[in-house]
């Protein structure tokens, strides 16, 4: 019998149900309601559950976004069992002909960030349920799209999260010269059903692991408080600017908090100001400790 693995995502309302094998090789699908899901009998069945808001199918997983009427802890096992039973009984996950999957209409628009070297390309669909940072083309084993983007000589770094890609350029070109070319390329690439990212190939990075629930309980109380503050108050703001922030460590003796900046936040001229006058002051106030210092290990 097919046994699913249940995986949390960075969005607490979205849970992933992973299959041992691929269920779709190079396409990603997003369904907002039962009518949109006419070509996925499994997605249609899932919409009969009153808490299902959105169904995503990509690679080796089905991801489900829930409404707030339930918590995943209360229903995730039942949902996994329902999917497993459906597949075991020969149920169809996707029912597409080649002509139907060839083109997926998509909208991409460019959005500025506080970092003049970074532009955020936003899609009208989910691209990934995990953050992914690519410093160079050798890092792109998990993302064929990232690999193709690095073939543009002016692309320096890439960062993906949810429905956007942050592109860092070299200073030798201006955005007005290249933004339309990048936007058109991403739009056409996705519309043609090409694989965006294979999340199962993303390498687990130690600094990311510290923020996973499985390891959260092993940290000291102050580190846990800092992570909670960063997750609740800081991360949404930096994600809106096309970046991300990760807790790295807390030194209880020096009262020093180290963080990792990604995407538009990495190398941003205003990041030092943000760290010192924003995040540092917030931690001092919320932890009631004026000795707290914040530094980015990659700034």
N, C-alpha and C positions, 0 to 999 in steps of 0.2 A: 504493500500500500504506500502511496505517495505521502511522505511525511514532510510537513512544512516547518521552516524555521521562522520564528516570530522575531522581528528586529525593530527596535525603536529608531526613530529618525530625530533630527534636530528640531523638528516641528512636533510638539507633543500631541497634536491632533491627528497626525499621520503615522500609521503603523504599516510596516512592510511584512508581507507573507512570502518568504522565499522558497522556491522550488529547488530540488537538487539539480535540475537541468533547465536549459533555456526553454522558455515558452514562446518567445519571439526573438529572432536573431538581430534584426537591424531596425526595428520600428519601435516607437513609443506611442502609447495611446492614452488619452485623457477623456474621461466621460463625466459630465456634470449632472446627468439625469438619465432616466431609463430610455428615453427616446434617442438620445445621442448614442446609446450603447447597443443599437440594433444589430451591430455586427459582432457583438460579444455576448453570447448567451449567459456566460458566467457573470459578467458585470451586471446584466439585467437582473439576474437572480439576486445579486447582492443589494441592489437598490430596493428590494422588498424589505430590507432591514431598515427601520425608520431612522436610525442614526447615521446611515451612510450618506455623506455629502458629495464626495468625489471618488472615482475609482481610476487608478493609474495602472497601466500594464506595460512593462518594459523588461527586456533581458530575461532574468530568471525570477522575477517577482511581480506580485500584485500589491500595490500600495493603496490603502484606503484612508481617506480623510473623513473624520467623524464630526457630527454636530455635537454640541456641548451637553446634550441631554443625557449622555452616558460617559463613563470613564473607560478607557481601554482595558484597564485591569479587570473590569467586571465582565467584559464580553469577548476579549481577544481569543480565548481558548475555544469558545463556541464558534466564532467566525472561522478560525483555522480548521476546525472539525468539519464545518459545512463545506468549505472549499475542498478539503481532502476527500470527503464523501462524493462530492459532485464529480471530481476528476476520476475517482476510482470507479464510478458508475458510467464512465465513458462520456461525460458531459464535455461540450465544446467550449474552449476558452475563447478563441478567436476564429471568426469565420469570414476571412477576407479573400477576395480574388486579387490577382496581381494588379489589375487595373484600379481596384479600389484603394490599394495601399501605396500606389505610386506617388500621389500628390496629397499632402496634408496642408491645407491653407494655414498660414501662420503670419503673424504680425511681429515685426521686430522694430523697436525704436531705440534711439541713442539718448542717453541721459548723462549730463555732466556730473562730476563728483568734486569734492573739495580738493582732490589731487589733480592738478592740471595735466599730469602725464597719463591719467586713467579715464577712460570712458566706459560707461556701463551700457551694455546692449541687452535690452529687456524684451522677453518673449511673452506672448499671451498664453503660454502653456508651461507646465512644469518640465524642467530640464533635468533636474537631479534632486534626490532627497538627502544627499550628503554634500558638504562643502568639499571642494577640490581645488588645490592650488598647484599650478604648473610653472616652475621657474625656467624651464627650457624644454626643448623637444624630447630630450631623453626621459622626462618625467611623464610623458603622455601615453604610457602603455594602456591606461584605462580609458582613454578618451580619443577616439579617432577624430572627433571634431577639433579638439585642442591641437592634435598633431598637424592637421591641415592648416589651422590658423598660424602656427609657427612657421609655415612656409612663406608667409608674407615677411619680407625682410625688416619691416618696421615694428613687428610684434616682439616685445621684450619679455612679458610675463602674462599669465592668464589666471583668472580665479572664477570658479563657477559655484553658484549657490541658488537653489530653488529655481527661479524662472529667469535668471540673468547670467551674463558673462561679463566680467570686468576685464578689459584689455589695457595693459600697460604698454605704451609705445616708447620708442627711442626718441631722443630730443631732435634728431636730424630731420624730422617731418612734423608738420602741423596737422591737427585733427581735421581741419576743413579739407585737406588734401586726400585723406584716407578713410574718413568715417563712413561715407556712403558705400565704398567698396567693401568694407568689413560687414556692414549691415546687410548688404545684398547677398554676400557670400553666405553668411549664417542663415539667412532666410531661405535661400535656395537649397542649402545643404540639408536643412531640417525638413523642408517640404518634400524633398526627394526620398524621404524615409531612411536616410543614413543614420547609423548609430551615433548617438551623442556621447554617451559615457556608459561604461560597464562598471557599475558600482562594486561588483564582486571582486574586481581587480584593483580597487583602490587600496594602496598599501596602508596598513595600520601604523599610525605614527604615535610614538610614545607620548608626545605632548598633548595629542588629542585624547588619548586613552584616559588621562587623569580626569577628564570631564564626563566620562561615561559612568552611568549609575553603578555599574558593577564595581568600580574602583572608588567611587565617591566616599563611601563609608570608611575607607581606610585612611582618609586625610584627617588632619587636625581640624578642630572646630573653626578656627579663624579662616583657614583655607576654604572650608565648606561655605562659610559666610561670604567670603570674597567671590567665589564662583557663583553663588546665588545672586549676588548684587550685579555682577557682570552679565549674567544670563538675562536677568529681568529688566535692568535699567540701561545697560550700556550696549549690549549686542544688537537689540532692535534698531538703535540709532545708527550704528556703524554699518549694519547690513543695508539699511536704506541708502547709505552713501556708497554702496558697492564694495564693502569690505567686511572684515570679520575680526574678532578679537578672541584669543584663547588664553586661559590661565596657564602659566607655566609652573610657577613656584612661589612660595612665601617663606621668607627667612624671619623666624620669630625673634632672633637676636637683633638683626639690623632693621627689622620692621619694613623689609623691602619686598614689594610685590613685583614679580616679573611676568610680563605678558608677551604674547606673540601677535603681531599685527599682520593681517593678510589682505590681499586684494588692493582696493583703492587706499586703504589705510597704511599699507607698507610703503615707506619712503615718502609719505605725504608731507609737504612742508609744514602743514598745520598740526601734524600728529603730536609733536612735542608739546605744543600749547594745549591740545586736547587732553593729553595724558596728565599734565601737571595741573592745569586749571579746571579740568572737568572731572576726570576719573579719580585722580588723587584726592581732590577736595571732597568728592562724594564718599569715598572710602573712609577718609578721616572723620567725616560727619556721621556716617551710618555705623561705623565701628567704634566711634567715640575715642579715637586715638590720633592725636595730632602728629605723632612720630611716623606715621605711615608714609612710605615713599613708593612711587610707581615708576617702573622703567620698562621699555620695550627692548627685548633682546635682539630684535632685528631692525631697529629704527636707525 
